[in-house]
């Protein structure tokens, strides 16, 4: 079975159940169905905002590379796959092919 984080497609918030706000530079996510919330740190907020702007993993990583140049694209891709995989598993986002 192919790793869900590495499948092609767009990452989108699960708009039916998830709401979010950015407060003082940090995104707060609320999944109303699962009754779970996350407060993202600076890096998580950057990943979330890049997802909203670009949706596709390659474009997200390219956008993040501008702000996190010292990390390198391979590290950013690995971190993005882990971050979005966690959000997929927690049902904050979905993948649309």
C-alpha positions as CSV (number, residue, x, y, z in Angstrom):
1,X,0.0,0.0,0.0
2,X,1.3,3.4,-1.0
3,X,2.1,5.8,1.8
4,X,-0.8,8.2,2.1
5,X,1.5,11.2,2.7
6,X,3.3,10.6,-0.7
7,X,0.3,10.2,-2.9
8,X,-0.2,12.9,-5.6
9,X,-3.0,15.3,-5.0
10,X,-3.9,18.5,-3.2
11,X,-4.1,19.0,0.6
12,X,-7.2,20.8,1.7
13,X,-8.7,21.6,5.1
14,X,-11.8,19.4,5.8
15,X,-14.1,22.3,5.4
16,X,-17.1,20.5,6.7
17,X,-15.7,20.0,10.2
18,X,-12.5,22.0,10.5
19,X,-12.2,25.7,11.2
20,X,-9.1,27.7,11.9
21,X,-7.9,31.1,13.0
22,X,-4.5,32.8,13.1
23,X,-4.0,34.5,16.4
24,X,-0.7,36.3,17.2
25,X,1.1,34.5,14.4
26,X,-0.1,31.0,15.4
27,X,-2.8,29.0,13.7
28,X,-5.4,27.3,15.9
29,X,-7.2,24.3,14.3
30,X,-10.5,23.0,15.5
31,X,-12.0,19.7,14.3
32,X,-15.6,20.0,15.4
33,X,-16.5,16.4,14.5
34,X,-13.6,14.8,16.4
35,X,-13.7,17.5,19.2
36,X,-10.0,18.1,18.9
37,X,-8.0,21.3,18.5
38,X,-4.3,22.0,17.8
39,X,-2.3,25.1,18.3
40,X,0.4,25.2,15.7
41,X,3.8,26.6,16.4
42,X,5.7,29.0,14.1
43,X,6.8,26.2,11.7
44,X,3.4,24.5,11.7
45,X,1.7,27.8,10.9
46,X,4.1,28.3,8.0
47,X,3.3,24.8,6.7
48,X,-0.5,25.4,7.1
49,X,-0.4,28.8,5.4
50,X,1.7,27.3,2.5
51,X,-0.9,24.5,2.1
52,X,-3.7,27.1,1.9
53,X,-1.8,29.0,-0.8
54,X,-0.4,26.2,-2.8
55,X,-2.2,22.9,-2.0
56,X,0.2,20.6,-3.9
57,X,3.2,19.2,-1.9
58,X,5.8,20.2,-4.5
59,X,4.6,23.8,-4.5
60,X,4.3,23.8,-0.7
61,X,7.9,22.7,-0.3
62,X,9.1,25.2,-2.9
63,X,7.3,28.0,-1.1
64,X,8.7,26.9,2.3
65,X,12.2,26.8,0.9
66,X,12.2,30.5,0.6
67,X,11.6,31.0,4.4
68,X,13.5,27.9,5.6
69,X,16.5,28.0,3.1
70,X,18.9,26.6,5.7
71,X,16.9,23.4,6.1
72,X,17.2,22.2,2.4
73,X,14.4,20.9,0.2
74,X,14.9,17.2,1.2
75,X,14.5,18.0,4.9
76,X,11.5,20.3,4.2
77,X,9.8,17.6,2.1
78,X,10.3,15.0,4.8
79,X,9.0,17.4,7.5
80,X,6.0,18.4,5.3
81,X,5.1,14.7,4.6
82,X,5.2,14.0,8.3
83,X,3.2,17.2,9.2
84,X,0.5,16.6,6.6
85,X,0.4,12.9,7.3
86,X,-0.4,13.7,10.9
87,X,-3.1,16.2,9.9
88,X,-4.5,13.6,7.5
89,X,-4.6,11.0,10.2
90,X,-6.2,13.5,12.7
91,X,-8.8,14.4,10.0
92,X,-7.9,18.1,9.9
93,X,-7.2,17.9,6.2
94,X,-8.1,15.7,3.3
95,X,-6.4,14.8,0.0
96,X,-8.2,15.5,-3.2
97,X,-6.9,13.9,-6.4
